[in-house]
């Protein structure tokens, strides 16, 4: 049993921007590309959600 079992475990970093890619295999590079594309989709969805919230707020407070 470890001494610090209650400590949160660190997530393994899938990719770090700017890191050396020369030691990665073709498969590892493809995995990272897929992970980054999925993250881009997630970011764009959040951006769209925030944009629609902002538009709704602007419409609500629009003075005419």
C-alpha positions in Angstrom: 0.0 0.0 0.0 1.4 3.4 -1.0 1.9 6.1 1.6 -0.1 8.7 -0.4 -3.0 6.8 -1.9 -5.3 9.8 -1.4 -3.3 12.1 -3.6 -4.8 12.7 -7.0 -3.1 10.9 -9.8 -1.7 13.1 -12.6 -3.2 12.7 -16.0 -0.8 11.5 -18.6 -0.2 14.2 -21.1 -1.2 13.1 -24.6 0.6 15.9 -26.3 2.5 19.0 -25.3 2.7 21.8 -27.8 6.2 22.3 -29.1 7.6 19.0 -27.8 10.2 17.0 -29.8 8.4 14.7 -32.2 11.4 12.9 -33.6 11.3 9.9 -31.3 7.6 9.2 -31.9 6.5 6.4 -34.2 4.0 6.9 -37.1 1.3 5.3 -35.0 2.0 7.6 -32.1 1.9 10.6 -34.3 -1.4 9.5 -35.8 -2.8 8.9 -32.3 -1.8 12.5 -31.3 -3.4 13.9 -34.5 -6.7 12.2 -33.7 -6.6 13.4 -30.1 -5.8 16.9 -31.1 -8.6 16.9 -33.8 -11.0 15.7 -31.1 -9.9 18.5 -28.8 -10.4 21.1 -31.6 -14.0 19.8 -32.1 -14.6 20.1 -28.3 -13.1 23.7 -28.3 -15.2 24.7 -31.2 -18.3 23.4 -29.6 -17.6 25.4 -26.4 -16.9 28.5 -28.5 -20.2 28.1 -30.3 -22.0 27.6 -27.1 -20.5 30.8 -25.6 -21.2 32.7 -28.8 -24.9 31.7 -28.7 -25.1 32.7 -25.1 -23.5 36.1 -25.8 -25.9 36.6 -28.8 -28.9 35.8 -26.5 -27.7 38.3 -23.9 -27.0 41.0 -26.4 -30.5 40.5 -27.9 -32.1 40.6 -24.4 -30.3 43.9 -23.5 -30.5 45.5 -26.9 -31.9 48.9 -26.7 -34.1 50.0 -29.6 
